[in-house]
Structures are given as C-alpha cells and as structure tokens.
Amino acid sequence: MNNKKLIIMPKRPKSDDGYKPFSIRIKEETVAKIEHISSQTGHSRNELIGLLLDYAIDRCEIEK
C-alpha cells in the first residue's frame, strides 16, 4: 500500500482577490441604462458598475 499522504490546503476565501461582494438596490431604469451600455461595449454589468463607481468616487467632493 502506498503511504503517500493526500495534502489538502485550506480553501481561499473569494475575497482574497481584492474584491468584496455586496448587494445593492438600484432603480430599474438605472439597471436598464447599465445593461444598454453593457450590450454596446461588451463589458459586464459588474465591470461597468466598478468603473462608474471609481469615476464618481474620484470626483466626489464633500461640502461642510
């Protein structure tokens, strides 16, 4: 009988890729606009939402 051991490494959490999944609620008309852009560009909705959020965050200004 072979005495080699089967070594099983712990499964890495999905969030180790630098992304954190979470859900949001948005208007249906916003979803439709994102889906339209997606169909025109070939980018997934997820990719587009990330791009749009990065764009908005970089240009956000908080007034005091």
C-alpha positions as CSV (number, residue, x, y, z in Angstrom):
1,M,0.0,0.0,0.0
2,N,1.2,3.5,-0.9
3,N,1.9,5.6,2.2
4,K,1.8,9.0,0.4
5,K,-0.5,11.4,2.2
6,L,-3.1,13.5,0.5
7,I,-2.5,17.1,1.5
8,I,-5.5,19.3,1.3
9,M,-4.8,23.0,1.6
10,P,-7.4,25.3,3.2
11,K,-9.7,26.9,0.6
12,R,-9.0,30.5,0.0
13,P,-11.9,32.9,0.5
14,K,-13.2,34.5,-2.7
15,S,-12.5,37.9,-1.2
16,D,-8.7,37.3,-1.4
17,D,-8.8,38.6,-5.0
18,G,-9.1,42.2,-3.7
19,Y,-12.8,42.5,-4.3
20,K,-15.6,42.5,-1.7
21,P,-19.0,41.3,-2.9
22,F,-22.1,43.0,-1.6
23,S,-25.6,43.7,-2.9
24,I,-27.3,47.0,-3.6
25,R,-30.7,48.1,-4.6
26,I,-31.0,50.4,-7.6
27,K,-33.8,51.7,-9.8
28,E,-34.9,49.6,-12.7
29,E,-34.3,52.4,-15.1
30,T,-30.6,52.6,-13.9
31,V,-30.3,48.8,-14.5
32,A,-31.7,49.3,-18.0
33,K,-29.1,52.0,-18.7
34,I,-26.3,49.8,-17.4
35,E,-27.5,46.9,-19.4
36,H,-27.7,49.1,-22.5
37,I,-24.1,50.2,-22.0
38,S,-23.1,46.6,-21.4
39,S,-24.6,45.5,-24.7
40,Q,-22.9,48.3,-26.5
41,T,-19.4,47.8,-25.0
42,G,-19.1,44.1,-24.2
43,H,-18.3,44.9,-20.5
44,S,-20.3,43.1,-17.8
45,R,-22.6,45.0,-15.6
46,N,-20.3,44.3,-12.7
47,E,-17.3,45.8,-14.6
48,L,-19.3,48.8,-15.6
49,I,-20.6,49.4,-12.1
50,G,-17.0,49.3,-10.8
51,L,-15.8,51.7,-13.4
52,L,-18.7,54.1,-12.8
53,L,-18.1,54.0,-9.0
54,D,-14.4,54.6,-9.4
55,Y,-15.1,57.6,-11.7
56,A,-17.6,59.1,-9.2
57,I,-15.6,58.5,-6.1
58,D,-12.5,60.1,-7.6
59,R,-14.6,63.2,-8.4
60,C,-16.6,63.3,-5.2
61,E,-16.4,66.4,-3.1
62,I,-17.9,66.7,0.4
63,E,-19.1,70.1,1.4
64,K,-19.0,71.1,5.1
